[in-house]
Amino acid sequence: MSDLSAIYAKCRGGERLDFEEGLRLFKEAPLVELGDLAHGSRLRRVPDRAVTWVADTNLNYTNVCDAYCTFCAFYRSPKSKEGYTFTVEEMVAKIRRSAETLGVTTLLIQGGLNPDLPFSYYTDFVSAVRRELPHVHPHFFSAPEIWKMVEVTGEDIRWVLTELHKAGLDTLPGGGAEILTDRVRNKMSKTKVNTQNWLDVHSIAHELGYRSTATMMYGHHDTPEDMVEHLINVRGVQDKAYAGGKPGFTAFIPWSFKPDNTPLGKQMAAQGKTVPGPSVYLRILALSRLMLDNVDHIQASWFSEGKKTGQMGLYFGADDFGGTIFEENVLFSANHECKTTYEEITAIIREAGFRPAQRDTKYNIIKYWDLPVQELQTA
């Protein structure tokens, strides 16, 4: 194995890593050493050992989509009899039930790219939530959905985001990123937004005062080179936000592809390919913390990777444990289901040796959950 000491020293000193250095770490660094470097970086950022989480749910307003992504088991074509689109009133009623019965403070809303929805649907939706449920934060619409609005209106990204902002939207989820290299995107979703489209949505959103997250879905057509390029693309958008005096991304969230019931999954199975396991996930988490020197938070996904792997991720650079996600349909369509409670999520964090802290969408701490583990387990 080649000597990585110079790169390790840069990591410990908080210096920026370039593409080749990141690639070498991913390919060559022993997992434990990579995790140690990332954990050290994480502790320097959050010295009180807090691990944040948010009370949220993930509802879908439509499964109708004309992107036809090969990795998706959720969508239905515009002509499908299995397609659905809920009215704004129906969605508000669903959200109200979640807020009243589950106490959610953040609502993650994403849907298919439905060509038949007018732009007024989206602005009315945001306005209705702000008006009728002011205590629930609308974290709505991924970059591909914003581009569908651009297509429907004939206006540009800035106009669409400005109108949504007027309606009350001020954060965007990072969905639709998959892998931010066109080599991979052209194999998975040729009709969906390209790399520059996704980056432009978030860059312009940041200029307008939005906060957003960035994501990565790996484990399909991607290579280590693609993943490192993805991280550098995200870092570049954050550099641009900071240069303009804006905070930009709140967090980065990687997760693995769920192949069941998807065309891409069937293709991979026929080729004898499988999605990488937990060790690769932990390696990606650690590299993300080390490469994304300008993104405050890295999220360990208990939901997509399982609770034990998510818990391990807290020692590989992650300082956030995601959300409660009381309802979710996209990964569920791929035969992946994982549920939790407030008590369990805080117990998992405490068992790992950290302090659970409930946050809001913008990473402001709402409260610390300081009950002992044994009390949480019997609460």
LUMMI-80352 format. One line per 4 residues: for each residue x, y, z of C-alpha. Coordinates in nm, 2 decimals. Layout:
<sites>
X,Y,Z; ...
</sites>
This chain:
<sites>
0.00,0.00,0.00; 0.13,0.34,-0.09; 0.21,0.60,0.18; -0.09,0.81,0.27
0.07,1.00,0.56; 0.08,1.33,0.37; -0.30,1.31,0.30; -0.37,1.20,0.66
-0.18,1.51,0.78; -0.40,1.73,0.56; -0.71,1.57,0.70; -0.60,1.63,1.06
-0.51,1.99,0.98; -0.84,2.06,0.82; -0.69,2.13,0.48; -0.89,2.08,0.16
-0.84,1.76,-0.03; -0.83,1.75,-0.41; -0.98,1.49,-0.64; -0.68,1.26,-0.65
-0.63,1.28,-0.27; -1.00,1.19,-0.21; -0.98,0.91,-0.46; -0.67,0.76,-0.29
-0.84,0.78,0.05; -1.14,0.60,-0.08; -0.95,0.33,-0.26; -0.65,0.28,-0.04
-0.71,0.39,0.32; -0.79,0.11,0.57; -1.15,0.16,0.68; -1.07,0.20,1.05
-0.81,0.47,0.97; -1.04,0.65,0.74; -1.31,0.64,1.01; -1.07,0.78,1.27
-0.98,1.07,1.05; -1.35,1.15,0.98; -1.45,1.11,1.34; -1.18,1.35,1.44
-1.30,1.60,1.19; -1.66,1.56,1.32; -1.56,1.61,1.68; -1.38,1.93,1.60
-1.70,2.06,1.44; -1.94,1.94,1.72; -1.73,1.91,2.03; -2.02,1.85,2.27
-2.09,1.51,2.11; -2.44,1.61,2.01; -2.61,1.40,1.75; -2.91,1.57,1.60
-3.24,1.43,1.46; -3.56,1.58,1.34; -3.93,1.47,1.39; -4.05,1.44,1.03
-4.25,1.24,0.79; -4.22,1.20,0.41; -4.55,1.23,0.21; -4.59,1.21,-0.16
-4.85,1.42,-0.35; -4.83,1.22,-0.67; -4.67,0.90,-0.81; -4.72,1.01,-1.17
-4.39,1.07,-1.34; -4.26,1.11,-1.69; -3.89,1.07,-1.61; -3.89,0.69,-1.63
-3.58,0.64,-1.41; -3.46,0.29,-1.42; -3.38,0.29,-1.05; -3.73,0.38,-0.93
-4.00,0.14,-0.82; -4.23,0.42,-0.71; -4.34,0.60,-1.02; -4.63,0.53,-1.25
-4.65,0.67,-1.61; -4.90,0.95,-1.68; -5.13,0.69,-1.85; -5.12,0.43,-1.57
-5.43,0.33,-1.39; -5.22,0.31,-1.07; -5.13,0.67,-1.08; -5.26,0.91,-0.82
-5.24,1.28,-0.74; -5.38,1.42,-0.42; -5.54,1.77,-0.41; -5.39,2.04,-0.19
-5.68,2.00,0.05; -5.61,1.62,0.08; -5.24,1.68,0.14; -5.31,1.94,0.41
-5.54,1.70,0.58; -5.27,1.43,0.57; -5.01,1.67,0.71; -5.25,1.78,0.99
-5.30,1.42,1.10; -4.92,1.37,1.11; -4.87,1.69,1.31; -5.15,1.62,1.56
-5.08,1.25,1.61; -4.71,1.22,1.57; -4.58,1.57,1.66; -4.38,1.62,1.34
-4.21,1.96,1.30; -4.07,1.90,0.95; -4.25,1.78,0.64; -4.05,1.64,0.36
-4.26,1.65,0.04; -4.15,1.50,-0.29; -4.34,1.36,-0.58; -4.32,1.23,-0.93
-4.27,1.47,-1.22; -4.63,1.50,-1.32; -4.67,1.69,-1.65; -5.04,1.76,-1.59
-5.00,1.97,-1.27; -5.01,2.34,-1.31; -4.76,2.56,-1.13; -5.04,2.70,-0.91
-5.07,2.36,-0.75; -4.72,2.40,-0.60; -4.76,2.76,-0.48; -5.11,2.69,-0.34
-4.97,2.38,-0.16; -4.69,2.58,0.01; -4.92,2.87,0.10; -5.19,2.64,0.25
-4.93,2.46,0.47; -4.79,2.79,0.59; -5.13,2.93,0.66; -5.30,2.63,0.82
-5.01,2.45,0.98; -4.76,2.73,1.08; -4.58,2.50,1.33; -4.48,2.25,1.05
-4.19,2.34,0.83; -4.25,2.27,0.46; -3.93,2.11,0.32; -4.07,2.07,-0.03
-3.96,1.98,-0.39; -3.64,1.84,-0.52; -3.44,1.98,-0.81; -3.61,1.76,-1.07
-3.95,1.89,-0.95; -3.83,2.24,-0.98; -3.72,2.17,-1.33; -4.07,2.02,-1.41
-4.22,2.36,-1.29; -3.97,2.54,-1.52; -4.10,2.32,-1.81; -4.46,2.37,-1.72
-4.44,2.75,-1.68; -4.19,2.83,-1.96; -4.01,3.05,-1.70; -3.66,3.01,-1.57
-3.53,2.86,-1.24; -3.50,3.19,-1.07; -3.86,3.29,-1.14; -4.00,2.95,-1.02
-3.80,2.96,-0.70; -3.89,3.32,-0.64; -4.26,3.25,-0.67; -4.23,2.95,-0.44
-4.04,3.17,-0.19; -4.31,3.43,-0.20; -4.56,3.15,-0.11; -4.35,3.06,0.19
-4.09,2.80,0.08; -3.74,2.85,0.21; -3.58,2.51,0.21; -3.53,2.24,-0.05
-3.46,1.87,-0.01; -3.15,1.73,-0.20; -3.33,1.45,-0.38; -3.28,1.37,-0.74
-2.90,1.40,-0.71; -2.83,1.03,-0.75; -2.47,1.06,-0.88; -2.37,1.40,-1.01
-2.19,1.29,-1.32; -2.36,1.28,-1.65; -2.18,0.95,-1.74; -2.39,0.78,-1.47
-2.70,0.99,-1.51; -2.73,0.91,-1.88; -2.74,0.54,-1.79; -3.01,0.58,-1.52
-3.24,0.86,-1.62; -3.18,1.02,-1.96; -3.49,1.24,-1.94; -3.43,1.37,-1.59
-3.22,1.67,-1.50; -2.85,1.65,-1.58; -2.57,1.73,-1.34; -2.56,2.10,-1.42
-2.94,2.13,-1.39; -2.93,1.99,-1.04; -2.64,2.22,-0.94; -2.81,2.52,-1.09
-3.13,2.47,-0.89; -2.94,2.47,-0.56; -2.70,2.75,-0.65; -2.99,2.98,-0.75
-3.19,2.87,-0.44; -2.90,2.96,-0.22; -2.87,3.30,-0.39; -3.24,3.36,-0.30
-3.19,3.27,0.06; -3.30,2.91,0.06; -3.13,2.64,0.27; -3.11,2.30,0.11
-2.96,1.95,0.15; -2.74,1.75,-0.09; -2.77,1.37,-0.13; -2.60,1.09,-0.31
-2.75,0.75,-0.41; -2.47,0.51,-0.49; -2.43,0.14,-0.57; -2.54,0.10,-0.93
-2.34,0.23,-1.24; -2.11,0.45,-1.03; -1.74,0.41,-0.97; -1.52,0.56,-0.69
-1.42,0.83,-0.94; -1.79,0.92,-0.99; -1.85,0.95,-0.62; -1.55,1.18,-0.56
-1.66,1.40,-0.85; -2.00,1.41,-0.69; -1.86,1.54,-0.37; -1.65,1.80,-0.54
-1.95,1.92,-0.73; -2.15,1.96,-0.41; -1.85,2.14,-0.25; -1.83,2.38,-0.54
-2.20,2.48,-0.50; -2.13,2.55,-0.13; -1.82,2.75,-0.22; -2.04,2.96,-0.44
-2.30,3.01,-0.17; -2.03,3.12,0.08; -1.88,3.36,-0.17; -2.22,3.53,-0.19
-2.26,3.55,0.18; -2.52,3.27,0.20; -2.52,2.96,0.42; -2.62,2.72,0.14
-2.64,2.35,0.22; -2.72,2.24,0.57; -2.62,1.87,0.53; -2.50,1.59,0.30
-2.68,1.26,0.30; -2.56,0.95,0.11; -2.75,0.63,0.08; -2.73,0.30,-0.11
-2.95,0.21,-0.41; -3.25,-0.02,-0.33; -3.28,-0.26,-0.63; -3.60,-0.45,-0.56
-3.89,-0.40,-0.81; -3.67,-0.17,-1.03; -3.56,-0.22,-1.39; -3.20,-0.14,-1.29
-3.22,-0.39,-1.01; -3.32,-0.66,-1.25; -3.04,-0.56,-1.49; -2.79,-0.58,-1.21
-2.92,-0.92,-1.10; -2.89,-1.06,-1.45; -2.52,-0.94,-1.45; -2.45,-1.08,-1.11
-2.40,-0.74,-0.96; -2.50,-0.65,-0.61; -2.53,-0.32,-0.41; -2.22,-0.27,-0.18
-2.27,-0.34,0.18; -2.21,-0.15,0.51; -1.84,-0.12,0.48; -1.87,0.08,0.16
-2.14,0.30,0.32; -1.91,0.38,0.61; -1.63,0.45,0.38; -1.85,0.70,0.18
-1.97,0.87,0.50; -1.61,0.91,0.62; -1.49,1.04,0.28; -1.79,1.28,0.27
-1.69,1.43,0.60; -1.33,1.48,0.49; -1.40,1.61,0.14; -1.69,1.84,0.23
-1.50,2.08,0.44; -1.76,2.35,0.39; -2.08,2.15,0.47; -2.16,2.16,0.84
-2.34,1.83,0.88; -2.31,1.47,0.75; -2.62,1.25,0.80; -2.60,0.88,0.89
-2.91,0.72,0.74; -3.05,0.47,0.98; -3.35,0.45,0.75; -3.18,0.34,0.43
-2.89,0.14,0.58; -3.04,-0.01,0.89; -3.02,0.11,1.25; -2.70,-0.07,1.34
-2.51,0.06,1.04; -2.65,0.40,1.09; -2.53,0.39,1.45; -2.18,0.28,1.33
-2.19,0.58,1.10; -2.17,0.81,1.40; -1.81,0.70,1.43; -1.74,0.76,1.07
-1.80,1.13,1.04; -2.17,1.17,1.08; -2.32,1.41,1.34; -2.68,1.38,1.24
-2.92,1.08,1.25; -3.18,1.20,1.01; -3.55,1.20,1.07; -3.82,0.98,1.22
-3.97,0.94,0.87; -4.30,0.81,1.00; -4.44,0.76,0.64; -4.23,0.69,0.33
-4.33,0.54,0.00; -4.04,0.55,-0.24; -3.81,0.30,-0.08; -4.11,0.11,0.05
-4.20,0.05,-0.32; -3.86,-0.12,-0.34; -3.94,-0.36,-0.05; -3.74,-0.15,0.20
-3.92,-0.05,0.52; -3.77,0.07,0.84; -3.97,0.23,1.13; -3.87,0.40,1.45
-4.00,0.61,1.74; -3.87,0.91,1.93; -3.77,0.68,2.21; -3.58,0.44,1.99
-3.40,0.70,1.79; -3.27,0.87,2.10; -3.18,0.54,2.27; -2.97,0.44,1.96
-2.78,0.77,1.98; -2.72,0.74,2.35; -2.61,0.38,2.32; -2.34,0.49,2.08
-2.21,0.74,2.34; -2.36,1.06,2.20; -2.61,1.32,2.32; -2.94,1.31,2.13
-3.06,1.66,2.02; -3.39,1.72,1.85; -3.35,1.98,1.58; -3.56,2.17,1.32
-3.52,2.17,0.94; -3.24,2.43,0.96; -3.05,2.25,1.23; -3.14,2.47,1.52
-3.16,2.27,1.84; -3.51,2.24,1.98; -3.42,2.03,2.28; -3.18,1.77,2.42
-3.31,1.43,2.51; -3.11,1.35,2.82; -3.30,1.07,2.97; -3.09,0.76,3.05
-3.11,0.48,2.79; -3.30,0.24,3.02; -3.57,0.51,3.08; -3.61,0.57,2.71
-3.65,0.20,2.64; -3.94,0.17,2.89; -4.10,0.51,2.82
</sites>
